[in-house]
Amino acid sequence: MRILLAEDETRMASALVALLKQEKYDTDHFADGESALAALESGVYDLAVLDVMMPGLDGFQVARKARSKGIETPILMLTAKSQVDDKVTGLDSGADDYLTKPFNTKELLARIRALLRRKEGIRDNCLHFGDLSLDTAAATLSCESSSRSVRLGEKELRILEHMFANNGQIISREQLALKIWGFDSETDYTNVEVYMSFTRRKLAFTGSKVEIKAVRGLGYELRYGNV
């Protein structure tokens, strides 16, 4: 899972990034609203954690603009403001949840888990497409029709997790690079192609009718049978 954190206070941001990475969440940090909104538009994030008070666009504005652009990424708003009207403003702006500072880290993580569970297609850590089941907790890909399963490497899991969650869409190499390696990485598209090859081999091993098709000039698409 990849999380976007927008927080302009350096010490708070460092502590939150360390906490989220300790919990095995890939985390990208942005210190202003404009950068956070641009990153959200990439479509690679499973959750956004937005501080309200940021330079440029504030958290309310980022959420409002994201929703106006059709971005459905779950949003958790963080703020020092605890007035009911501020919470209402945050939720009306498009946030899914609201947490006031100072907060307990256990509560923050619980709210993050709850928002991630709500994502469409995720149920008990499993994603499904065609005759395949992807257990994200066990990093296992299983085929119902052949009764075969295979363990996945970390990046193979990330690739399939993103493609399962966005089945029916063409996923670009740029989007996969951002999703798996993040904004701060200098990885190139060759790495995407290498790990895509590894992933296809694991997929073929299961005997599934699902395939990852290359769409010339656009990216990759998950297809089942002759679809």
Buried (B, 14 or more C-beta within 10 A) or exposed (E): BBBBBBBBBEEBBEEBBEBBEEBEBBBBBBBBBBBBBEBBBBBBBBBBBBBBBBEBBBBBBBBBBBBEEEBEBBBBBBBEBEEEEBBEBBBEBBBBBBBBBEEEEEEBBEBBEEBBEEBEEBEEEBBBBBBBBBBBEBBBBBBEEEEEBBEBEEBBBBBBBBBBBBBEBBBBBEBBBBBBBBBEEEEEEEBBEEBBEBBBEBBEBBEBBBBBEBEEEEBBBBBBEEE
